[in-house]
Amino acid sequence: MLVGRTPIGIPSNGELREAEMPAWCSASSGPSWVLMVLAWAALVGLAVWTVCRLFPAQVRPDARTLLEERLATGELGVEQYLELKRVLDDGPRRAA
């Protein structure tokens, strides 16, 4: 058994006194709080950046790509495609 031994953290002299805390457990100062907030901000920023890299936003195709896709799927005829392509290239004609 543990005769003559005391549990860790209890003074052996029988006196109950407050245990001395290491320096890293002491009250935080102003610069320590700033450093902690910056560390948490960096951690959250890294997490957001990682999620954005893993799941990128879908980019909307431009008008020419949509026009070519509609021609390829048969939604537009060749004449309609050429007319709409001309409008995209030249811009809409104004009525006189």
C-alpha positions as CSV (number, residue, x, y, z in Angstrom):
1,M,0.0,0.0,0.0
2,L,0.9,3.6,0.1
3,V,1.9,4.0,3.7
4,G,4.0,7.1,4.3
5,R,3.2,8.5,0.9
6,T,1.0,11.4,-0.1
7,P,-0.9,11.8,-3.3
8,I,0.7,14.1,-5.9
9,G,-0.1,17.7,-5.4
10,I,-0.9,17.5,-1.6
11,P,1.9,19.0,0.6
12,S,3.5,16.3,2.8
13,N,3.9,18.6,5.8
14,G,0.2,18.5,6.6
15,E,-0.3,22.2,5.8
16,L,-2.9,23.0,3.3
17,R,-1.5,25.8,1.2
18,E,-2.2,27.0,-2.2
19,A,-0.1,25.2,-4.8
20,E,2.2,27.3,-6.8
21,M,1.1,27.6,-10.4
22,P,3.5,27.6,-13.3
23,A,4.0,30.9,-15.0
24,W,2.0,29.9,-18.1
25,C,-1.1,29.5,-15.9
26,S,-1.0,33.0,-14.5
27,A,-3.4,35.8,-15.4
28,S,-3.1,36.9,-19.0
29,S,-1.8,40.4,-19.8
30,G,-2.9,42.6,-22.7
31,P,-0.3,41.4,-25.2
32,S,-1.2,37.8,-24.4
33,W,-4.9,38.5,-25.2
34,V,-3.9,40.1,-28.5
35,L,-1.7,37.1,-29.4
36,M,-4.5,34.7,-28.5
37,V,-7.1,36.6,-30.6
38,L,-4.7,36.7,-33.5
39,A,-4.0,33.0,-33.2
40,W,-7.7,32.1,-33.2
41,A,-8.3,34.5,-36.1
42,A,-5.5,32.7,-38.1
43,L,-7.0,29.3,-37.2
44,V,-10.5,30.3,-38.3
45,G,-9.1,32.0,-41.5
46,L,-7.2,28.8,-42.3
47,A,-10.3,26.7,-41.9
48,V,-12.4,29.1,-44.1
49,W,-9.6,29.1,-46.8
50,T,-9.4,25.3,-46.7
51,V,-13.2,24.9,-47.2
52,C,-13.2,27.4,-50.0
53,R,-10.3,25.6,-51.7
54,L,-12.1,22.2,-51.3
55,F,-15.5,23.4,-52.5
56,P,-14.9,26.2,-55.0
57,A,-17.8,28.3,-56.2
58,Q,-19.2,27.5,-59.6
59,V,-18.3,30.2,-62.2
60,R,-21.1,31.2,-64.5
61,P,-20.2,30.7,-68.2
62,D,-20.1,33.8,-70.4
63,A,-22.6,34.5,-73.1
64,R,-20.6,33.1,-76.0
65,T,-20.2,29.7,-74.1
66,L,-23.9,29.6,-73.4
67,L,-24.7,30.3,-77.0
68,E,-22.4,27.6,-78.2
69,E,-23.9,25.1,-75.7
70,R,-27.4,25.9,-76.9
71,L,-26.3,25.3,-80.5
72,A,-24.7,22.0,-79.6
73,T,-27.8,20.8,-77.8
74,G,-30.1,21.8,-80.7
75,E,-32.0,24.5,-78.9
76,L,-30.9,27.0,-81.6
77,G,-30.7,26.6,-85.3
78,V,-27.7,27.7,-87.3
79,E,-29.4,30.9,-88.5
80,Q,-30.4,31.9,-84.9
81,Y,-26.9,31.1,-83.7
82,L,-25.3,33.3,-86.4
83,E,-27.7,36.1,-85.6
84,L,-27.1,36.0,-81.9
85,K,-23.3,35.6,-82.4
86,R,-23.4,38.8,-84.6
87,V,-25.3,40.6,-81.9
88,L,-22.7,39.5,-79.3
89,D,-19.8,40.6,-81.5
90,D,-21.2,43.9,-82.8
91,G,-23.6,44.8,-80.0
92,P,-27.4,45.3,-80.5
93,R,-28.3,47.6,-83.4
94,R,-30.3,50.7,-82.4
95,A,-33.5,51.5,-84.1
96,A,-33.3,54.6,-86.3
